[in-house]
């Protein structure tokens, strides 16, 4: 089991606005889109566009989209992330007597990484395990997260020793949890004609410049299809959330759905293996907007298979990742 002495765990996800309103979304987008690792356009060109045009237009639409899926507990991403934090803490408490703190931080918005690390500092931790819940590595997610953590800790007296889990796109426990989730859905709700694996997109230029994200998405998809026993004709990989005129990773999810519908695919299941928790991009973009688009193109039914969220096998996967990256910080090992 994990050695609880002076060890802390920081669970990280991308972030969310605090409310589905123009000003809250605007603050969130300003922080998110202002990050040069997310948008690498030269600052002298990008910042006037961001503050002069985008932040005066886009928050209206984004806030409206958030309102379609907002919950009594706030944004779905925040609610699901807090549930994951609590479930992981409960699992580790069973193994360690509750002495290992699991703290949640968001790269953008609140609870911020600053607040999360300050909370851990009050606990006088000496070792820190960081688990960003981005299965596939990208500089736009993992690198910016670790960079911000380093900035916060820089100059602190006696900062903790840090170990970073950079990705887990092909980890057997992750693939197993995804496989079980889809199989269980098929057993209870039936299986549609086709399975679409939709990942968040990136500008193609980022991949050309060396980001390994596309390769890792393809690896996750291939492993999952193999575990499910699918033939090539049974499934498709696509990329969602494209914005702007620049070429992004293809095929695009929206175009793929329209093509499948027009070819006579009447019903389709969609799963998003790049999202550890359901959020705006899964619940609104896929389950609502793209489902409507699919029907307009001639399809009958798009069924979204939920993210892993707080499935026990997903939480056990997190715990296994933490154990594997805590060599030298471990007590007696236990099976995952």
LINBEL-V798866 format. One record per pair of residues at least 12 apart in sequence whose ideal C-beta (glycine too) atoms are under 6 Angstrom apart, sorted by the first residue. I is the first residue (numbers start at 0). J is the second residue. D is the distance in Angstrom with one decimal. If there is no record, write none. Layout:
# LINBEL-V798866
I;J;D, I;J;D
This chain:
# LINBEL-V798866
0;94;4.2, 0;95;5.6, 0;330;5.2, 0;333;5.3, 1;95;5.8, 1;99;5.6, 1;325;6.0, 2;328;5.2, 2;329;5.9, 2;330;4.8, 3;95;4.4, 3;98;3.4, 3;99;4.7, 5;124;5.4, 5;125;3.9, 6;99;5.7, 6;126;4.6, 6;328;6.0, 7;100;5.0, 7;119;4.5, 7;124;3.8, 7;127;5.3, 8;101;4.6, 8;128;4.9, 9;102;5.6, 9;104;5.9, 9;115;5.9, 9;129;4.8, 10;84;5.5, 10;101;6.0, 10;103;5.1, 10;130;5.5, 11;104;5.4, 11;131;4.2, 11;144;5.4, 12;80;5.0, 12;105;5.9, 12;132;5.1, 13;106;5.5, 14;105;3.8, 14;106;5.3, 14;107;3.4, 14;108;3.9, 15;74;4.1, 15;76;4.7, 15;77;5.2, 15;108;5.3, 19;62;5.1, 19;65;3.7, 19;66;4.4, 19;69;4.8, 20;62;5.6, 21;58;4.8, 21;59;5.9, 21;62;5.4, 24;58;4.2, 24;61;5.0, 24;62;4.5, 25;54;5.4, 25;58;4.2, 27;108;5.1, 29;54;5.7, 30;107;4.7, 31;107;4.5, 32;49;5.6, 34;143;5.7, 36;138;5.6, 36;139;5.9, 36;142;5.9, 36;143;4.1, 37;139;5.1, 64;283;4.9, 67;283;5.2, 68;282;4.3, 68;283;4.8, 75;277;5.3, 75;278;5.5, 75;282;5.6, 76;276;5.8, 76;278;3.8, 79;276;3.8, 79;277;5.6, 79;308;5.2, 80;103;5.7, 80;276;5.6, 82;309;4.7, 83;309;5.7, 84;101;5.5, 84;103;4.4, 86;309;4.8, 86;314;4.6, 87;101;5.2, 87;314;5.5, 87;317;5.4, 88;101;4.3, 90;314;5.6, 90;318;5.5, 100;122;5.6, 102;115;4.8, 102;118;5.3, 102;119;5.5, 106;144;5.0, 112;147;5.5, 113;151;5.7, 116;151;5.3, 124;159;5.3, 125;159;5.5, 126;159;5.8, 126;160;5.1, 126;328;5.6, 127;159;4.2, 127;161;4.9, 128;162;5.4, 128;321;5.5, 128;325;6.0, 129;163;4.9, 130;164;4.8, 131;144;4.9, 132;275;3.8, 134;167;5.5, 134;168;4.9, 135;168;4.5, 135;212;5.5, 135;215;4.0, 135;216;5.3, 135;273;5.6, 136;165;5.5, 136;166;3.7, 136;211;5.8, 137;210;5.5, 137;212;4.0, 138;210;5.4, 141;165;5.4, 145;163;5.7, 162;324;5.2, 164;320;5.5, 164;324;5.3, 167;320;5.7, 168;215;4.2, 168;218;5.9, 168;219;4.7, 169;218;5.2, 169;222;5.9, 172;316;3.9, 172;319;5.0, 173;316;5.3, 174;222;4.9, 174;223;6.0, 174;226;5.9, 176;307;5.5, 176;312;4.2, 176;313;4.9, 176;316;5.4, 177;223;5.4, 177;272;5.7, 178;226;4.3, 178;227;6.0, 179;312;5.8, 181;304;5.9, 184;304;4.9, 191;266;4.3, 191;267;5.2, 191;268;4.3, 192;264;5.3, 192;266;5.6, 193;264;5.2, 193;267;4.9, 194;234;4.3, 194;268;5.1, 195;235;5.3, 195;267;5.8, 195;269;4.6, 196;220;4.8, 196;236;5.0, 196;270;6.0, 196;272;5.8, 197;237;5.2, 197;239;5.0, 197;252;4.6, 197;269;5.7, 197;271;5.2, 198;216;4.5, 198;238;5.5, 198;273;4.2, 199;240;5.2, 199;273;5.3, 200;238;3.7, 200;239;6.0, 200;240;5.3, 200;241;5.0, 200;247;4.4, 200;248;4.9, 201;248;5.6, 202;245;5.1, 202;247;5.4, 203;246;4.7, 203;248;6.0, 213;248;5.7, 219;272;5.2, 220;236;4.6, 235;255;5.9, 237;250;5.0, 237;252;4.2, 237;255;4.4, 239;252;3.9, 240;280;5.7, 253;292;5.9, 256;289;5.8, 256;293;4.5, 257;296;4.2, 260;293;5.5, 260;296;3.8, 260;297;4.3, 260;298;3.8, 261;296;5.8, 261;297;5.8, 265;299;4.6, 266;299;5.4, 266;300;4.2, 267;301;5.4, 268;302;5.1, 268;304;5.8, 269;285;5.6, 269;303;5.2, 270;304;4.3, 274;306;4.9, 276;306;5.5, 276;308;5.6, 277;305;5.8, 277;306;4.6, 281;306;5.9, 285;303;5.3, 286;303;3.9, 315;335;5.5, 319;335;3.9
